[in-house]
Amino acid sequence: MSADNRAWTAAYPAARHAELLLDWYDRHRRRLPWRALPGEQADPYRVWLSEVMLQQTTVQTVASYFVDFTTRWPKVGDLAAAPLDDLLARWAGLGYYARARNLHKCAQAVVARHGGVFPSDPEALRALPGIGDYTAAAIASIAFDVSAAVMDGNVERVIARLFTVEDPLPKSKPALKALTEMLTPLKRPGDYAQAMMDLGATICTPKRPACGLCPVRGHCAAWVAGTMERYPLKAPKADKPTRHGVCYVLMRKDGAVLLRKRPESGLLGGMLEFPGTVWTESAPTVEAIAAAAPIKADWRDLATGIRHTFTHFHLELSIRVAQVGLGYPKLGRWVAFEKLGDVELPTLFAKVAKRVLKG
């Protein structure tokens, strides 16, 4: 950290910053399905559910899922009692399915360990399945008004600009967290956390931030220097490898297709899939392709497959299709093609189904 930056940080008016931001939030807060209205006490169940759903997923995408979940399972005990397969089916399309499995485990742990009531202590929250530092701080702050520093991607960007943090992400995360802690007030910390998130989402955006509307621009080192879009600095991303595989779509004469359940652990754990080969960095061998077929049949290859991107790699899947008569109950789960949207089918295999429809 440069001498100028240290001086800026030491002199930063944290109390005034919180005052200005909260005043702005009282007038411009976003209305979101999971957010308590002014004067209402936030429900920790709704805070937790929304924060888990929002991990690596946009607000626009999450909104309808959140309404569906809270309509079906209005309390944490309702979610804990639901069959995991039902939860996974309603989660389909949100991606990162480990979140859904941990959601179920966490709901059951809240019921078993805490009588169906979320604890207010961040440490106790972190002890629950699937709850890390950020989610624990968000629940404690928003639902219980505990002065815990809440830092998501929006907050990282705001803080990096306020203090012109020169280290790139993710190396700068500890410094950003320390600065967030410094600014978090004792009074209304939950509203403050949501104000910072709203500021990053609506004004202090990655590109072309609307600094003229920012309530704290006078305290922003990047605005003073005119370097807003330079921050936050990010380390270069490594190239993602590409993996390859073949999947089999076996269709019965009654219009049902064969699905099987993936192992509980690992990528897309516990979800349904079309049978197929292991995904490997090189194209699967002829022997591997033949061994992965659920049955011997008159398989035909579609002219084109699908490409899908996960967090750490790209996947290219070739698709083989065959038809059989009725029967074959022991091969897996048969689902009517038009009902695939009602089961826990990940986006990857929904793409496969759409490709099959095109022929």
C-alpha positions as CSV (number, residue, x, y, z in Angstrom):
1,M,0.0,0.0,0.0
2,S,1.4,3.4,-1.0
3,A,1.9,6.2,1.5
4,D,-0.9,8.2,-0.1
5,N,-3.2,5.2,0.1
6,R,-2.3,4.6,3.8
7,A,-3.0,8.3,4.5
8,W,-6.4,8.1,2.7
9,T,-7.3,5.0,4.7
10,A,-6.3,6.5,8.0
11,A,-8.3,9.7,7.4
12,Y,-11.3,8.0,6.0
13,P,-14.5,9.3,7.6
14,A,-16.2,5.9,8.3
15,A,-19.0,7.3,10.4
16,R,-19.9,9.9,7.8
17,H,-19.7,7.2,5.1
18,A,-22.2,5.0,6.9
19,E,-24.5,7.9,7.5
20,L,-24.6,9.0,3.9
21,L,-25.0,5.5,2.6
22,L,-27.8,4.6,5.0
23,D,-29.6,7.9,4.1
24,W,-29.3,7.0,0.4
25,Y,-30.5,3.4,1.1
26,D,-33.6,4.6,2.9
27,R,-34.6,6.5,-0.2
28,H,-33.4,4.1,-3.0
29,R,-33.3,0.6,-1.6
30,R,-34.2,-2.2,-4.1
31,R,-37.4,-4.1,-3.5
32,L,-36.5,-7.8,-3.6
33,P,-38.7,-10.8,-2.8
34,W,-36.4,-11.9,0.1
35,R,-35.9,-8.4,1.6
36,A,-37.9,-7.2,4.6
37,L,-39.8,-4.0,4.1
38,P,-38.8,-0.9,6.1
39,G,-39.7,-1.4,9.8
40,E,-40.0,-5.2,9.4
41,Q,-37.7,-7.7,11.0
42,A,-35.9,-9.8,8.4
43,D,-36.6,-13.6,8.5
44,P,-33.3,-15.5,8.8
45,Y,-34.7,-18.4,6.8
46,R,-35.4,-16.1,3.8
47,V,-32.1,-14.3,4.2
48,W,-30.2,-17.6,4.2
49,L,-32.2,-19.1,1.3
50,S,-31.7,-16.0,-0.9
51,E,-28.0,-15.8,-0.1
52,V,-27.4,-19.4,-1.0
53,M,-29.4,-19.0,-4.2
54,L,-27.5,-15.8,-5.1
55,Q,-24.1,-17.4,-5.0
56,Q,-22.8,-17.1,-8.6
57,T,-26.4,-16.4,-9.8
58,T,-28.1,-13.2,-10.8
59,V,-30.9,-11.5,-8.9
60,Q,-33.1,-11.8,-12.0
61,T,-32.6,-15.5,-12.2
62,V,-33.0,-16.2,-8.5
63,A,-36.3,-14.2,-7.9
64,S,-38.7,-16.8,-9.4
65,Y,-36.9,-19.7,-7.8
66,F,-37.0,-18.0,-4.4
67,V,-40.8,-17.3,-4.7
68,D,-41.3,-21.0,-5.7
69,F,-39.2,-22.3,-2.8
70,T,-40.8,-20.1,-0.1
71,T,-44.3,-20.9,-1.4
72,R,-43.7,-24.7,-1.3
73,W,-41.6,-24.6,1.9
74,P,-42.4,-21.4,3.8
75,K,-40.3,-22.4,6.9
76,V,-37.0,-24.0,7.4
77,G,-38.7,-27.1,8.9
78,D,-40.7,-27.5,5.8
79,L,-37.6,-27.5,3.7
80,A,-35.9,-30.0,6.0
81,A,-38.8,-32.4,5.8
82,A,-39.0,-32.3,2.0
83,P,-37.5,-35.2,0.0
84,L,-34.1,-34.2,-1.5
85,D,-35.3,-35.2,-4.9
86,D,-38.1,-32.7,-4.7
87,L,-35.7,-30.0,-3.8
88,L,-33.3,-30.9,-6.6
89,A,-36.2,-30.9,-9.1
90,R,-37.2,-27.4,-8.1
91,W,-33.5,-26.3,-8.2
92,A,-32.9,-27.5,-11.7
93,G,-31.6,-24.6,-13.9
94,L,-29.9,-22.7,-11.1
95,G,-26.7,-24.7,-11.4
96,Y,-24.0,-25.4,-8.9
97,Y,-26.1,-28.2,-7.5
98,A,-23.9,-28.8,-4.4
99,R,-25.7,-25.7,-3.1
100,A,-29.0,-27.5,-3.2
101,R,-27.7,-30.5,-1.4
102,N,-26.1,-28.4,1.3
103,L,-29.3,-26.4,1.5
104,H,-31.2,-29.5,2.5
105,K,-28.5,-30.6,4.9
106,C,-28.4,-27.2,6.5
107,A,-32.2,-27.1,6.9
108,Q,-32.1,-30.5,8.7
109,A,-29.2,-29.3,10.9
110,V,-31.1,-26.2,11.9
111,V,-34.0,-28.3,13.0
112,A,-31.9,-31.0,14.7
113,R,-29.4,-28.7,16.4
114,H,-31.3,-25.5,17.0
115,G,-35.0,-26.5,17.1
116,G,-35.7,-25.0,13.8
117,V,-34.4,-21.5,14.7
118,F,-31.3,-20.1,13.0
119,P,-28.6,-19.0,15.5
120,S,-27.6,-15.4,15.5
121,D,-23.9,-16.0,16.2
122,P,-21.7,-16.0,13.1
123,E,-19.6,-18.8,14.5
124,A,-22.6,-21.0,15.1
125,L,-23.9,-20.2,11.6
126,R,-20.5,-21.2,10.1
127,A,-20.8,-24.6,11.8
128,L,-23.9,-25.4,9.7
129,P,-23.5,-27.2,6.3
130,G,-22.9,-25.0,3.4
131,I,-22.6,-21.8,5.3
132,G,-19.2,-20.0,4.9
133,D,-17.9,-16.7,6.2
134,Y,-20.0,-14.5,3.8
135,T,-23.3,-16.2,4.3
136,A,-22.9,-16.4,8.1
137,A,-22.1,-12.6,8.1
138,A,-25.1,-11.8,5.9
139,I,-27.5,-13.8,8.1
140,A,-26.1,-12.4,11.3
141,S,-26.1,-8.9,10.0
142,I,-29.3,-8.7,8.1
143,A,-31.5,-10.9,10.2
144,F,-30.1,-10.2,13.7
145,D,-28.4,-6.8,13.3
146,V,-25.0,-8.2,14.4
147,S,-22.2,-5.9,13.3
148,A,-20.6,-8.4,10.9
149,A,-18.7,-7.4,7.8
150,V,-20.6,-8.6,4.7
151,M,-18.5,-8.7,1.5
152,D,-19.8,-10.0,-1.8
153,G,-18.6,-9.2,-5.3
154,N,-20.4,-5.9,-5.4
155,V,-18.9,-4.8,-2.0
156,E,-15.4,-5.9,-3.2
157,R,-15.7,-3.5,-6.1
158,V,-17.0,-0.6,-4.0
159,I,-14.3,-1.0,-1.4
160,A,-11.5,-1.4,-4.1
161,R,-12.6,1.9,-5.6
162,L,-13.1,3.8,-2.4
163,F,-9.5,3.0,-1.3
164,T,-7.8,2.3,-4.8
165,V,-6.6,-1.1,-3.7
166,E,-3.7,-2.0,-6.0
167,D,-3.4,-5.7,-5.3
168,P,-5.5,-7.8,-7.7
169,L,-8.2,-10.1,-6.8
170,P,-8.2,-12.7,-5.3
171,K,-5.0,-11.7,-3.5
172,S,-6.6,-8.5,-2.2
173,K,-9.5,-10.2,-0.5
174,P,-8.0,-10.1,3.0
175,A,-7.3,-6.3,2.7
176,L,-10.8,-5.7,1.3
177,K,-12.3,-7.6,4.1
178,A,-10.4,-5.6,6.7
179,L,-11.5,-2.4,5.1
180,T,-15.1,-3.6,5.0
181,E,-14.9,-4.4,8.8
182,M,-13.6,-0.9,9.4
183,L,-16.5,0.7,7.7
184,T,-19.3,-1.6,9.1
185,P,-21.2,0.4,11.7
186,L,-22.6,-0.8,15.0
187,K,-26.0,0.6,14.3
188,R,-28.1,-0.8,11.4
189,P,-25.3,-3.1,10.2
190,G,-27.8,-5.2,8.2
191,D,-29.2,-2.2,6.4
192,Y,-25.7,-1.0,5.8
193,A,-24.7,-4.3,4.3
194,Q,-27.6,-4.3,1.9
195,A,-26.9,-0.6,1.1
196,M,-23.4,-1.5,0.0
197,M,-24.7,-4.4,-2.1
198,D,-27.3,-2.1,-3.7
199,L,-24.7,0.6,-4.3
200,G,-22.5,-1.9,-6.2
201,A,-25.4,-3.4,-8.1
202,T,-27.0,-0.2,-9.3
203,I,-24.4,2.6,-9.2
204,C,-20.9,1.4,-8.7
205,T,-21.2,-1.0,-11.6
206,P,-18.3,-2.8,-13.3
207,K,-18.5,-0.7,-16.4
208,R,-19.5,3.0,-16.6
209,P,-20.3,3.5,-12.9
210,A,-22.9,6.3,-12.3
211,C,-20.6,8.2,-10.0
212,G,-22.8,11.4,-10.3
213,L,-25.5,9.5,-8.3
214,C,-23.2,8.0,-5.7
215,P,-23.8,9.3,-2.1
216,V,-20.1,8.6,-1.1
217,R,-18.3,9.7,-4.2
218,G,-16.6,12.6,-2.3
219,H,-14.9,9.9,-0.1
220,C,-13.9,7.7,-3.1
221,A,-10.2,7.8,-4.0
222,A,-10.9,6.3,-7.4
223,W,-13.4,9.0,-8.2
224,V,-11.1,11.8,-7.0
225,A,-8.4,10.3,-9.3
226,G,-10.8,9.6,-12.2
227,T,-9.8,5.9,-12.3
228,M,-13.0,4.2,-11.3
229,E,-13.1,1.6,-14.0
230,R,-9.5,0.5,-13.2
231,Y,-10.7,-1.1,-10.0
232,P,-10.9,-3.8,-8.8
233,L,-7.8,-5.2,-10.4
234,K,-8.0,-8.9,-11.2
235,A,-5.3,-11.5,-11.8
236,P,-5.4,-12.9,-15.4
237,K,-7.7,-15.9,-15.7
238,A,-6.2,-19.3,-16.5
239,D,-7.5,-20.9,-19.7
240,K,-10.2,-23.4,-19.1
241,P,-9.5,-26.9,-20.4
242,T,-12.0,-28.7,-22.6
243,R,-13.3,-32.2,-21.8
244,H,-15.1,-34.6,-24.1
245,G,-17.8,-37.2,-23.7
246,V,-20.6,-39.1,-25.3
247,C,-24.1,-39.4,-24.0
248,Y,-26.9,-41.8,-24.9
249,V,-30.6,-40.8,-25.3
250,L,-32.6,-44.0,-25.3
251,M,-36.2,-43.4,-26.2
252,R,-39.1,-45.9,-25.8
253,K,-42.0,-46.1,-28.2
254,D,-44.3,-44.5,-25.6
255,G,-42.2,-41.3,-25.7
256,A,-40.3,-41.9,-22.4
257,V,-36.5,-41.4,-22.2
258,L,-34.0,-43.2,-20.0
259,L,-32.4,-41.3,-17.2
260,R,-30.1,-42.4,-14.4
261,K,-29.0,-40.8,-11.1
262,R,-25.4,-39.5,-10.8
263,P,-23.4,-40.3,-7.7
264,E,-24.2,-38.2,-4.7
265,S,-20.7,-36.8,-4.5
266,G,-18.9,-34.8,-7.2
267,L,-20.1,-32.5,-10.0
268,L,-23.9,-32.5,-10.4
269,G,-24.1,-35.0,-7.6
270,G,-27.4,-36.7,-7.0
271,M,-28.9,-35.2,-10.2
272,L,-30.4,-37.1,-13.2
273,E,-28.5,-37.5,-16.4
274,F,-28.6,-39.3,-19.7
275,P,-26.2,-42.3,-19.6
276,G,-22.8,-41.6,-21.1
277,T,-19.0,-41.9,-20.9
278,V,-16.7,-40.4,-18.4
279,W,-15.7,-36.9,-19.4
280,T,-12.0,-36.8,-20.4
281,E,-9.5,-34.3,-21.8
282,S,-9.1,-36.4,-24.9
283,A,-11.9,-37.8,-27.0
284,P,-13.3,-41.1,-25.5
285,T,-12.0,-44.3,-27.2
286,V,-14.2,-46.6,-29.2
287,E,-14.1,-49.1,-26.4
288,A,-15.2,-46.5,-23.8
289,I,-18.0,-45.4,-26.0
290,A,-19.3,-48.9,-26.5
291,A,-19.0,-49.7,-22.8
292,A,-21.0,-46.7,-21.8
293,A,-24.1,-47.6,-23.9
294,P,-26.9,-48.7,-21.6
295,I,-27.9,-51.5,-24.0
296,K,-27.0,-52.8,-27.4
297,A,-29.2,-51.0,-29.9
298,D,-29.2,-49.3,-33.3
299,W,-27.5,-46.1,-32.1
300,R,-27.2,-43.2,-34.5
301,D,-25.0,-40.2,-33.9
302,L,-26.5,-36.7,-34.2
303,A,-24.6,-34.5,-36.6
304,T,-23.8,-32.0,-33.9
305,G,-23.6,-32.3,-30.1
306,I,-23.6,-29.6,-27.4
307,R,-21.0,-27.5,-25.6
308,H,-21.4,-26.5,-22.0
309,T,-19.2,-24.5,-19.7
310,F,-18.7,-25.3,-16.0
311,T,-16.7,-23.2,-13.6
312,H,-13.4,-24.9,-14.3
313,F,-13.8,-26.5,-17.7
314,H,-15.7,-26.6,-21.0
315,L,-17.5,-29.8,-22.0
316,E,-18.2,-31.0,-25.5
317,L,-20.7,-33.8,-25.6
318,S,-21.6,-35.9,-28.6
319,I,-25.1,-37.4,-28.6
320,R,-26.2,-40.9,-29.7
321,V,-29.9,-41.7,-30.0
322,A,-31.8,-45.0,-30.3
323,Q,-35.4,-46.2,-29.9
324,V,-36.6,-49.4,-28.2
325,G,-39.9,-51.0,-27.4
326,L,-41.7,-50.9,-24.1
327,G,-40.1,-52.5,-21.0
328,Y,-36.5,-52.2,-19.7
329,P,-37.5,-51.1,-16.2
330,K,-34.2,-52.0,-14.6
331,L,-32.1,-49.7,-16.8
332,G,-33.0,-46.6,-14.8
333,R,-35.7,-44.1,-14.6
334,W,-38.0,-43.6,-17.6
335,V,-39.5,-40.1,-17.9
336,A,-41.9,-38.8,-20.6
337,F,-39.9,-36.5,-22.9
338,E,-42.4,-33.6,-22.3
339,K,-42.1,-34.0,-18.5
340,L,-38.3,-33.6,-18.4
341,G,-38.8,-30.0,-17.1
342,D,-40.5,-31.4,-14.0
343,V,-37.5,-33.5,-12.8
344,E,-34.1,-32.7,-11.4
345,L,-32.4,-32.5,-14.8
346,P,-29.4,-30.1,-14.9
347,T,-29.1,-27.4,-17.6
348,L,-26.4,-29.5,-19.3
349,F,-28.8,-32.4,-20.0
350,A,-31.7,-30.0,-20.7
351,K,-29.5,-28.8,-23.6
352,V,-29.0,-32.4,-24.7
353,A,-32.8,-32.9,-24.8
354,K,-33.3,-29.7,-26.8
355,R,-30.7,-30.8,-29.3
356,V,-32.4,-34.2,-29.7
357,L,-35.7,-32.4,-30.4
358,K,-34.0,-30.6,-33.3
359,G,-33.0,-34.0,-34.7
